[in-house]
Amino acid sequence: MANAKECDRCGELYKEKSLVPSYIVEHKNLINYFYDLCPKCYSSFTQWLNKYKQKEEDNAG
């Protein structure tokens, strides 16, 4: 597996695909960190992020 990655969340090995990006987490007091996510964790993360985004939009309006 030449393009194998290990998920930083669950530890699963998976083939790298261009549709599953690494995420950059930024914090004002920390150095940026790149997270590699397997397709399952990527899907879970985007669902969580969309719920959080919707909650923020609901509170703003």
Secondary structure, 3 states (H helix, E strand, C coil): CCCEEECCCCCCEEECCCCCCCEEEEECCEEEEEECCCHHHHHHHHHHHHHHHHHHHHHHC
